[in-house]
Amino acid sequence: MITQKFVDREEELRILRKAFRRGSLVIVYGRRRVGKTRLLIEVSKDFRTLYHLCKEEEIHETLETLNAKLFSLTNDISLLKHPIKSFDEFFERLPEDVVIIFDEFQILAKNYPRILGIIQEHLDFRGKGSIVLCGSSISMMEDLISYGSPLYGRRTLSLKVEPLKFHNIYEFFPGYSLEDLVKVYGMVDGIPEYLLRLDPSLSPEENAKEEFFNRGFLYEEAEYLLRYELRDLSTYNTILEAISYGYRSFNELKNATGLESSKLTRYLSILLNLGIVGREAPVTEKPKRKFRNSRYYISDNYFAFYYTFVHPFKEEIEIGLPDEAIGNFERNFNRYLGWIFEKIARQLLIELNEAGELPFRFTKIGRWWHKNEEIDIVALNEREKKALFVEVKWRELSERDAKRILEKLERKAELVELKEWDKLYGLVAKKIEKKETLRERGYLALELDDF
């Protein structure tokens, strides 16, 4: 049984409340299960609201439902004698102070394209309340506000709802250790519905076995989400699995997948747009060289986990023989978490930066690499010419280990073309022996307990 739980989202609530008070066309979108509907229900408590979930049905059925909801809202007896027969009538009868929410709006727009023009007319000539168009098909929702759409230029707010951050996860699992929370975040990201499906009485590893390897809800979810957005699923599977194997540059992916450059470019562009895949270049790279020296990675932790540990063993899992998949998971999960911990460390540094708790405020943050040398995190303030170099280690470090890593970091930092810059160095790890000694020597030293 999935219980309702609303966590964080203070900034989104503030933005939406402000838009609703002004009278607006609001576009809310994001991947499925990310909590869009729950967010809208929460914010609508402060407003007179008509909520409608769009379904695959005949338009006359939709109008009958809207008529009933309109009557419930207004108690207008004439709606029972003379029900609305069109969307034009619906908007004419809609009170001016009402917020109307169309959830999964892409379904209605697909089945009845005229709705876009009707909403445009309502906004231009009659509307004073707010209309919220919410959807999970990211590509379709972005098309609604693109050039050429009847709604182009009319939105007041376009809000993409992102997954929760790592620091929100503990509210779902108050009995878990910080290390366990890292494991959960590495498995399901900050997707509220996935977090609610895990059993807090089980360990993260036990939850993984139940939900993924014993064909629970999360086993089917990845390909269900892809089918919802994409065609030619086999090609996307090939690309995502190649990225999970460590093929990161465009040429590596081209060779690993056997796809032509133009086709690979198109497919990667779609995955980037959906937020499943990310692309990064060295943080110091000049704009003209960014694409040439970029790397691809699976940015959604749930998809990263699925394509690392589940999809390669799908055939065995399907026939009820998951032992090989589970063995691979048990051997390699901790190594996989190293990349997840880097992601969390970056989130922490951004939060410390916003709070003004670092030696300087950085304006850019990312990875750096050149040939065989890499630095996990580099944060820059280009105006003040200050740089912070940070290594991230998902393990406990002795004092000797920490000193050795920092010495190596300082050597690598000399390879970064930042002459005459002030350079600071830091280390983030599970645990650091004599952390305070490093801080006294001017290093940034953060361990899991600092989170």
C-alpha atoms as one frame of an Amber mdcrd trajectory, in Angstrom:
protein
   0.000   0.000   0.000   1.554   3.312  -1.106   0.916   6.005   1.487   0.790
   9.719   0.686   3.831  11.699   1.738   4.763  15.228   0.734   8.410  16.191
   1.174  10.201  19.487   0.484   9.080  21.381  -2.684   8.930  24.710  -0.781
  10.356  26.652  -3.724   7.955  25.060  -6.227   5.006  25.789  -3.922   6.054
  29.428  -3.597   6.403  29.860  -7.361   3.057  28.211  -8.125   1.152  30.163
  -5.456   2.491  33.406  -6.887   1.467  32.389 -10.438  -2.027  31.291  -9.345
  -2.670  34.618  -7.582  -1.796  36.547 -10.736  -4.030  34.540 -13.064  -1.813
  32.594 -15.433  -1.276  29.849 -17.949   1.029  27.460 -16.099   2.779  24.503
 -17.715   3.930  21.824 -15.240   5.830  18.835 -16.558   8.366  16.192 -15.594
   8.962  12.482 -15.759   6.305  10.077 -14.454   6.261   9.344 -10.703   8.206
  12.527  -9.855   5.334  14.005  -7.816   3.698  16.574 -10.125   0.109  15.709
  -9.168   0.928  15.639  -5.446   2.571  19.059  -5.779  -0.488  20.534  -7.548
  -2.894  19.037  -5.002  -0.829  20.577  -2.202  -0.723  24.066  -3.729  -4.399
  23.987  -4.751  -5.472  23.778  -1.081  -5.137  27.572  -0.954  -7.298  28.175
  -4.049 -10.717  27.431  -5.480  -9.750  24.612  -7.818 -11.248  22.313 -10.444
  -8.971  19.308 -10.998  -9.405  16.993 -13.978  -7.318  13.934 -14.878  -7.406
  13.495 -18.664  -8.114   9.943 -19.831  -8.279   7.925 -23.023 -12.012   8.360
 -23.607 -14.546   9.932 -25.966 -14.750  13.719 -25.777 -18.437  13.646 -24.775
 -17.420  11.561 -21.733 -14.813  14.161 -20.790 -17.411  16.942 -21.070 -19.881
  14.985 -18.917 -17.227  14.646 -16.215 -16.300  18.326 -16.420 -19.964  19.305
 -16.204 -20.350  17.269 -12.998 -17.232  18.853 -11.502 -18.395  22.316 -12.506
 -21.747  21.720 -10.805 -19.980  20.446  -7.663 -17.902  23.631  -7.649 -20.686
  26.166  -8.351 -23.970  24.448  -7.356 -25.421  25.968 -10.535 -28.681  24.020
 -11.109 -28.760  25.047 -14.787 -25.822  22.693 -15.390 -28.124  19.785 -14.577
 -30.874  21.008 -16.917 -28.566  22.146 -19.698 -25.201  20.348 -19.429 -22.242
  21.759 -21.328 -21.824  20.320 -24.816 -18.450  21.819 -25.783 -15.222  23.095
 -24.291 -16.214  26.617 -25.356 -19.261  26.311 -23.089 -17.129  24.883 -20.301
 -14.804  27.889 -20.274 -17.747  30.309 -20.583 -19.336  28.785 -17.451 -16.069
  28.611 -15.498 -15.981  31.176 -12.623 -13.266  33.787 -13.015 -11.503  33.010
  -9.733 -11.077  29.277 -10.363  -7.793  27.475 -10.975  -8.452  24.728 -13.540
  -5.914  21.887 -13.576  -5.757  19.511 -16.548  -3.528  16.616 -15.446  -1.940
  14.395 -18.133  -3.023  17.101 -20.567  -1.074  15.556 -23.443  -3.799  12.867
 -23.671  -6.537  15.455 -24.210  -4.385  17.442 -26.663  -3.723  14.289 -28.701
  -7.370  13.207 -28.804  -8.820  16.688 -29.290  -6.243  19.074 -30.848  -8.815
  21.908 -30.992  -8.468  22.313 -27.235  -5.261  24.336 -27.759  -7.059  26.965
 -29.838  -9.985  27.074 -27.397  -7.618  27.682 -24.466  -5.846  30.372 -26.515
  -9.156  32.143 -27.147 -10.133  31.867 -23.497  -6.826  33.381 -22.391  -6.986
  36.189 -24.956 -10.613  37.268 -24.503 -12.222  35.859 -21.364  -9.821  34.325
 -18.889  -8.985  35.858 -15.533  -8.351  32.713 -13.510  -5.453  30.295 -13.920
  -5.159  27.295 -16.222  -2.631  24.599 -15.345  -1.600  22.114 -18.030   0.294
  19.244 -16.423   1.843  16.289 -18.214   4.312  13.433 -18.027   5.199  13.229
 -21.713   8.073  15.687 -21.608   8.414  15.889 -25.386   4.701  16.590 -25.939
   4.477  19.140 -23.128   7.482  21.032 -24.449   5.880  21.040 -27.913   2.822
  22.774 -26.432   4.815  25.902 -25.674   7.131  25.824 -28.692   6.968  28.231
 -31.614   3.979  27.398 -33.835   1.756  26.198 -30.978  -1.440  28.243 -30.331
  -0.182  28.624 -26.753   3.244  29.952 -27.754   4.096  33.114 -25.807   1.028
  32.872 -23.556   2.415  30.927 -20.630   3.245  32.811 -17.468   5.206  29.959
 -15.947   6.774  26.749 -17.211   7.853  24.525 -14.319   9.764  21.281 -14.735
   9.420  19.179 -11.566  12.741  17.538 -10.777  13.458  14.544  -8.500  14.085
  15.249  -4.822  17.658  15.884  -3.716  19.659  13.456  -1.605  19.095  15.432
   1.604  15.328  14.805   1.309  15.661  11.003   1.261  16.049  10.590   5.028
  12.423  11.700   5.560  11.299   8.465   3.878  13.713   6.271   5.871  14.328
   7.801   9.330  15.770   4.507  10.577  18.404   4.184   7.857  22.061   5.121
   8.255  23.550   7.739   5.933  25.346   4.967   4.066  22.019   3.200   3.516
  20.509   6.450   2.222  23.295   6.709  -0.357  22.436   3.182  -1.488  18.740
   4.036  -1.810  19.518   7.210  -3.755  21.757   5.190  -6.067  18.927   2.743
  -6.734  15.867   4.957  -7.235  17.103   8.577  -7.274  14.746  11.087  -5.638
  11.531   9.788  -7.222   8.875   9.921  -4.465   6.764   6.976  -5.644   9.814
   4.707  -5.918  10.959   5.725  -2.434   7.511   4.918  -1.062   7.588   1.465
  -2.661  10.702   0.437  -0.735  10.194  -1.275   2.623  11.966   0.638   5.444
  12.104  -2.572   7.504  14.386  -4.170   4.881  17.939  -3.184   4.023  18.561
  -1.363   0.708  20.108  -4.558  -0.700  17.061  -6.612   0.296  14.792  -4.030
  -1.283  16.821  -4.214  -4.500  16.414  -7.984  -4.635  12.660  -7.752  -4.057
  11.905  -4.863  -6.408  14.357  -5.552  -9.243  15.602  -9.132  -9.242  12.353
 -10.758  -8.058  10.455  -8.809 -10.733   8.732  -6.307  -8.468   7.273  -2.977
  -9.595  10.664  -1.348 -10.268  11.742  -4.183 -12.561   9.135  -3.313 -15.220
   9.160   0.428 -14.694  12.208   1.429 -16.787  10.988   0.033 -20.080   7.426
   1.127 -19.325   8.651   4.720 -19.015  10.669   4.466 -22.221   7.725   3.031
 -24.161   5.615   5.936 -22.913   7.988   8.439 -24.538   9.828   6.599 -27.289
   9.634   4.301 -30.266  12.337   1.867 -31.379  13.025   0.794 -27.808  15.722
  -1.706 -28.807  18.020   1.047 -30.104  17.618   3.121 -26.951  18.344   0.021
 -24.867  21.539  -0.524 -26.854  22.692   3.066 -26.256  21.858   3.102 -22.551
  23.529  -0.232 -21.928  26.657   0.937 -23.780  26.825   4.051 -21.572  26.415
   1.889 -18.465  29.361  -0.261 -19.635  31.591   2.835 -19.637  31.463   3.981
 -23.262  31.140   7.725 -22.743  32.466   9.685 -25.732  30.513   9.990 -28.973
  33.060   7.924 -30.902  33.101   5.214 -28.229  29.316   5.003 -28.349  29.316
   4.962 -32.134  31.728   2.019 -32.197  29.993   0.151 -29.357  26.470   0.486
 -30.804  27.299   0.302 -34.522  24.955   3.245 -35.199  25.589   5.849 -37.886
  26.655   9.260 -36.579  23.454  11.038 -37.631  21.228   8.376 -36.074  23.229
   8.261 -32.847  23.131  12.069 -32.617  19.344  12.056 -32.983  18.802   9.332
 -30.377  21.181  10.924 -27.873  19.459  14.270 -28.350  16.113  12.709 -27.415
  17.578  10.998 -24.330  19.194  14.293 -23.297  15.889  16.119 -23.707  14.115
  13.554 -21.528  16.699  13.932 -18.758  17.634  10.252 -18.833  21.097  10.967
 -20.243  23.373  13.891 -19.448  26.373  15.328 -21.260  29.322  17.125 -19.713
  32.598  18.645 -20.817  35.600  19.585 -18.675  34.522  22.572 -16.590  37.370
  24.687 -18.007  36.651  23.805 -21.649  36.109  26.654 -24.105  32.555  26.790
 -25.574  33.691  25.931 -29.116  35.356  22.702 -27.921  32.694  21.537 -25.465
  30.834  19.228 -27.822  34.030  17.684 -29.197  35.388  16.838 -25.756  32.097
  15.901 -24.055  31.110  12.664 -22.350  27.691  11.102 -21.913  26.368   9.526
 -18.724  23.030   8.228 -17.432  21.870  11.130 -15.287  18.816   9.428 -13.741
  20.005   7.131 -10.931  17.091   4.737 -11.375  17.926   4.194 -15.056  21.650
   3.998 -14.231  20.995   1.225 -11.699  18.623  -0.608 -14.047  20.992  -0.615
 -17.016  24.001  -1.496 -14.871  22.548  -4.370 -12.849  19.214  -5.477 -14.313
  18.961  -5.104 -18.090  22.142  -7.121 -18.899  20.566 -10.086 -17.056  16.982
  -9.588 -18.206  16.706 -12.970 -19.895  17.798 -14.863 -16.781  15.506 -12.810
 -14.535  12.557 -13.381 -16.868  12.817 -17.162 -16.588  13.172 -17.057 -12.810
  16.956 -17.542 -12.557  18.199 -14.270 -11.029  21.197 -15.706  -9.155  23.800
 -14.468 -11.647  22.264 -10.979 -11.657  22.169 -10.899  -7.856  25.788 -12.092
  -7.657  26.905  -9.336 -10.033  24.945  -6.792  -7.975  26.521  -7.936  -4.693
  30.047  -7.814  -6.169  29.789  -4.441  -7.918  27.197  -2.333  -6.085  29.739
  -0.655  -3.817  31.903   0.357  -6.791  28.822   1.747  -8.576  28.076   3.878
  -5.505  31.347   5.757  -5.996  29.805   7.616  -8.933  26.587   8.216  -6.960
  28.593   9.651  -4.056  30.293  12.101  -6.438  26.861  13.313  -7.503  25.819
  13.748  -3.859  29.072  15.541  -3.019  28.416  18.028  -5.810  24.913  18.673
  -4.441  26.398  19.300  -0.998  28.969  21.760  -2.324  26.268  23.660  -4.217
  24.201  23.914  -1.024  27.231  25.078   0.992  27.998  27.588  -1.756  24.460
  29.002  -1.640  24.727  29.268   2.146  28.061  31.112   1.878  29.893  28.444
   3.880  32.815  27.890   1.498  36.032  29.947   1.291  34.645  31.698  -1.816
  31.459  31.649  -3.875  31.881  29.658  -7.058  29.930  30.392 -10.233  30.724
  27.175 -12.111  31.154  23.559 -11.017  31.904  20.322 -12.854  34.475  17.639
 -13.588  37.832  18.091 -15.292  39.814  15.644 -17.365  42.634  15.606 -19.867
  44.010  12.415 -21.420  44.400   9.989 -18.477  44.098  12.557 -15.702  40.798
  13.406 -13.967  39.592  15.541 -11.070  36.196  14.683  -9.606  35.013  18.225
  -8.855  36.367  21.617  -9.864  34.525  24.762  -8.688  35.482  28.121 -10.199
  34.931  31.822  -9.704  36.273  33.210 -12.968  35.927  36.870 -11.997  37.928
  36.484  -8.781  40.203  33.813 -10.307  39.665  31.318  -7.513  39.431  27.539
  -7.896  38.511  24.675  -5.579  39.696  21.160  -6.514  37.996  18.226  -4.785
  38.481  14.467  -4.871  35.593  12.227  -3.811  36.198   8.765  -2.326  33.462
   6.306  -1.353  35.524   4.714   1.412  37.023   5.383   4.831  40.409   7.106
   4.634  43.296   6.923   7.049  45.293  10.093   7.673  48.008   8.701   5.394
  45.489   7.936   2.609  44.029  11.443   2.824  47.454  13.111   2.594  48.438
  10.944  -0.375  45.205  11.755  -2.254  45.561  15.481  -1.584  49.199  15.486
  -2.750  48.136  13.777  -5.974  45.268  16.237  -6.342  47.627  19.213  -6.061
  49.837  17.673  -8.761  46.872  17.164 -11.097  45.609  20.691 -10.428  48.856
  22.041 -11.900  47.822  20.499 -15.237  44.648  22.614 -15.313  45.328  25.804
 -17.245  44.575  28.269 -14.471  47.769  30.277 -14.109  47.872  32.940 -11.398
  44.652  31.647  -9.814  44.172  31.111  -6.073  43.812  27.347  -5.629  42.178
  25.496  -2.765  41.934  21.744  -2.307  39.436  19.435  -0.701  38.427  15.870
  -0.020  35.009  14.264   0.442  34.865  10.681   1.751  32.829   8.254   3.841
  35.079   8.986   6.793  38.398  10.831   7.128  40.797  10.134   9.983  41.907
  13.376  11.719  39.644  15.467   9.532  40.139  18.517  11.759  43.902  18.431
  11.208  43.357  18.749   7.453  40.987  21.650   7.986  43.548  23.427  10.156
  45.997  23.122   7.250  43.547  24.907   4.937  41.965  21.921   3.189  38.252
  21.385   2.740  37.510  18.033   4.414  33.981  16.640   4.414  32.798  13.182
   5.378  29.417  11.466   5.263  28.442  12.621   8.769  28.786  16.254   7.599
  25.886  15.694   5.216
